[in-house]
Amino acid sequence: MPEETQAPRNADVPQNLKPYFLCLLRKGAQWDVTQGQEDLMPRQLAWLRRQTEAGKIVVAGPVLDRADGLTGISVIRVASLDEAQALANEDPAVKAGRLLAEVKPMYLPSLDEVRVEYSH
């Protein structure tokens, strides 16, 4: 049997890359409409918690300077771009038109050890 050979690895490229999806949340058409949406933030936070606890959202948070209408980001761990976009579109703030979700595929070093903690 011939000895198996592997292509040389580039020492400058991380070897533990995994596919993820970056969700950019931007101000939507209904950004300034708050009447009738008083419960939107609690609903969005509860949705984020459910998705995080289910392992679909790895991390999420606001962008503090809001340059160019960018208000928040999340890193999504699902099987496909279509699934990631569908998940992002289920965000209550996206459904309400307050936010627009733009999803981009990406590779990052494994985020398997990242943990978000909630009080019970």
LUMSE-413027 format. One record per residue (C-alpha): residue number from 1; residue in three letters; x, y, z. Coordinates in steps of 0.05 Angstrom, whole numbers, m for minus. Example, Ala and Ser with C-alpha at 12.3 -4.5 7.8 and 13.67 -1.06 7.14 Angstrom:
BEGIN
r nr->1, rest->ALA, c1->246, c2->m90, c3->156 $
r nr->2, rest->SER, c1->273, c2->m21, c3->143 $
END
This chain:
BEGIN
r nr->1, rest->MET, c1->0, c2->0, c3->0 $
r nr->2, rest->PRO, c1->28, c2->68, c3->m17 $
r nr->3, rest->GLU, c1->35, c2->116, c3->41 $
r nr->4, rest->GLU, c1->m20, c2->169, c3->43 $
r nr->5, rest->THR, c1->4, c2->239, c3->31 $
r nr->6, rest->GLN, c1->m31, c2->302, c3->51 $
r nr->7, rest->ALA, c1->m25, c2->370, c3->19 $
r nr->8, rest->PRO, c1->20, c2->415, c3->61 $
r nr->9, rest->ARG, c1->m17, c2->460, c3->108 $
r nr->10, rest->ASN, c1->m7, c2->534, c3->109 $
r nr->11, rest->ALA, c1->14, c2->551, c3->180 $
r nr->12, rest->ASP, c1->m18, c2->620, c3->174 $
r nr->13, rest->VAL, c1->m88, c2->593, c3->161 $
r nr->14, rest->PRO, c1->m128, c2->569, c3->222 $
r nr->15, rest->GLN, c1->m142, c2->495, c3->217 $
r nr->16, rest->ASN, c1->m207, c2->496, c3->257 $
r nr->17, rest->LEU, c1->m249, c2->539, c3->210 $
r nr->18, rest->LYS, c1->m324, c2->525, c3->209 $
r nr->19, rest->PRO, c1->m381, c2->555, c3->168 $
r nr->20, rest->TYR, c1->m425, c2->607, c3->201 $
r nr->21, rest->PHE, c1->m470, c2->663, c3->177 $
r nr->22, rest->LEU, c1->m462, c2->736, c3->196 $
r nr->23, rest->CYS, c1->m528, c2->773, c3->204 $
r nr->24, rest->LEU, c1->m524, c2->848, c3->198 $
r nr->25, rest->LEU, c1->m585, c2->884, c3->226 $
r nr->26, rest->ARG, c1->m599, c2->952, c3->196 $
r nr->27, rest->LYS, c1->m653, c2->1004, c3->208 $
r nr->28, rest->GLY, c1->m715, c2->984, c3->171 $
r nr->29, rest->ALA, c1->m772, c2->1025, c3->140 $
r nr->30, rest->GLN, c1->m810, c2->1023, c3->207 $
r nr->31, rest->TRP, c1->m749, c2->1043, c3->250 $
r nr->32, rest->ASP, c1->m782, c2->1106, c3->277 $
r nr->33, rest->VAL, c1->m851, c2->1075, c3->287 $
r nr->34, rest->THR, c1->m858, c2->1057, c3->360 $
r nr->35, rest->GLN, c1->m933, c2->1065, c3->372 $
r nr->36, rest->GLY, c1->m964, c2->997, c3->382 $
r nr->37, rest->GLN, c1->m895, c2->966, c3->387 $
r nr->38, rest->GLU, c1->m882, c2->977, c3->461 $
r nr->39, rest->ASP, c1->m871, c2->902, c3->473 $
r nr->40, rest->LEU, c1->m825, c2->893, c3->413 $
r nr->41, rest->MET, c1->m759, c2->894, c3->452 $
r nr->42, rest->PRO, c1->m781, c2->842, c3->503 $
r nr->43, rest->ARG, c1->m807, c2->798, c3->447 $
r nr->44, rest->GLN, c1->m743, c2->805, c3->408 $
r nr->45, rest->LEU, c1->m700, c2->790, c3->469 $
r nr->46, rest->ALA, c1->m742, c2->728, c3->485 $
r nr->47, rest->TRP, c1->m735, c2->705, c3->412 $
r nr->48, rest->LEU, c1->m659, c2->715, c3->414 $
r nr->49, rest->ARG, c1->m655, c2->675, c3->478 $
r nr->50, rest->ARG, c1->m695, c2->617, c3->449 $
r nr->51, rest->GLN, c1->m651, c2->616, c3->386 $
r nr->52, rest->THR, c1->m587, c2->621, c3->428 $
r nr->53, rest->GLU, c1->m608, c2->565, c3->475 $
r nr->54, rest->ALA, c1->m626, c2->523, c3->413 $
r nr->55, rest->GLY, c1->m555, c2->533, c3->387 $
r nr->56, rest->LYS, c1->m577, c2->569, c3->324 $
r nr->57, rest->ILE, c1->m551, c2->637, c3->345 $
r nr->58, rest->VAL, c1->m481, c2->635, c3->374 $
r nr->59, rest->VAL, c1->m475, c2->708, c3->394 $
r nr->60, rest->ALA, c1->m515, c2->772, c3->383 $
r nr->61, rest->GLY, c1->m511, c2->843, c3->404 $
r nr->62, rest->PRO, c1->m521, c2->916, c3->387 $
r nr->63, rest->VAL, c1->m473, c2->959, c3->347 $
r nr->64, rest->LEU, c1->m461, c2->1020, c3->391 $
r nr->65, rest->ASP, c1->m445, c2->1074, c3->340 $
r nr->66, rest->ARG, c1->m500, c2->1055, c3->290 $
r nr->67, rest->ALA, c1->m460, c2->1081, c3->232 $
r nr->68, rest->ASP, c1->m494, c2->1071, c3->164 $
r nr->69, rest->GLY, c1->m557, c2->1047, c3->198 $
r nr->70, rest->LEU, c1->m523, c2->985, c3->226 $
r nr->71, rest->THR, c1->m556, c2->970, c3->293 $
r nr->72, rest->GLY, c1->m536, c2->899, c3->311 $
r nr->73, rest->ILE, c1->m503, c2->835, c3->290 $
r nr->74, rest->SER, c1->m509, c2->761, c3->303 $
r nr->75, rest->VAL, c1->m470, c2->699, c3->285 $
r nr->76, rest->ILE, c1->m516, c2->643, c3->262 $
r nr->77, rest->ARG, c1->m500, c2->568, c3->261 $
r nr->78, rest->VAL, c1->m547, c2->531, c3->214 $
r nr->79, rest->ALA, c1->m539, c2->486, c3->152 $
r nr->80, rest->SER, c1->m551, c2->535, c3->95 $
r nr->81, rest->LEU, c1->m556, c2->608, c3->74 $
r nr->82, rest->ASP, c1->m630, c2->599, c3->61 $
r nr->83, rest->GLU, c1->m641, c2->572, c3->131 $
r nr->84, rest->ALA, c1->m600, c2->629, c3->161 $
r nr->85, rest->GLN, c1->m639, c2->682, c3->123 $
r nr->86, rest->ALA, c1->m705, c2->649, c3->143 $
r nr->87, rest->LEU, c1->m684, c2->649, c3->216 $
r nr->88, rest->ALA, c1->m662, c2->722, c3->213 $
r nr->89, rest->ASN, c1->m729, c2->740, c3->181 $
r nr->90, rest->GLU, c1->m765, c2->709, c3->241 $
r nr->91, rest->ASP, c1->m735, c2->761, c3->288 $
r nr->92, rest->PRO, c1->m795, c2->800, c3->314 $
r nr->93, rest->ALA, c1->m762, c2->867, c3->299 $
r nr->94, rest->VAL, c1->m749, c2->845, c3->227 $
r nr->95, rest->LYS, c1->m821, c2->820, c3->221 $
r nr->96, rest->ALA, c1->m845, c2->888, c3->247 $
r nr->97, rest->GLY, c1->m803, c2->925, c3->195 $
r nr->98, rest->ARG, c1->m760, c2->960, c3->248 $
r nr->99, rest->LEU, c1->m699, c2->922, c3->224 $
r nr->100, rest->LEU, c1->m674, c2->893, c3->159 $
r nr->101, rest->ALA, c1->m632, c2->829, c3->162 $
r nr->102, rest->GLU, c1->m574, c2->819, c3->114 $
r nr->103, rest->VAL, c1->m542, c2->751, c3->120 $
r nr->104, rest->LYS, c1->m472, c2->733, c3->94 $
r nr->105, rest->PRO, c1->m437, c2->665, c3->95 $
r nr->106, rest->MET, c1->m369, c2->664, c3->129 $
r nr->107, rest->TYR, c1->m316, c2->620, c3->160 $
r nr->108, rest->LEU, c1->m291, c2->631, c3->230 $
r nr->109, rest->PRO, c1->m249, c2->590, c3->278 $
r nr->110, rest->SER, c1->m295, c2->543, c3->316 $
r nr->111, rest->LEU, c1->m342, c2->579, c3->363 $
r nr->112, rest->ASP, c1->m364, c2->513, c3->397 $
r nr->113, rest->GLU, c1->m337, c2->536, c3->464 $
r nr->114, rest->VAL, c1->m374, c2->604, c3->463 $
r nr->115, rest->ARG, c1->m429, c2->605, c3->516 $
r nr->116, rest->VAL, c1->m481, c2->658, c3->528 $
r nr->117, rest->GLU, c1->m507, c2->659, c3->600 $
r nr->118, rest->TYR, c1->m577, c2->678, c3->621 $
r nr->119, rest->SER, c1->m607, c2->682, c3->691 $
r nr->120, rest->HIS, c1->m663, c2->633, c3->706 $
END
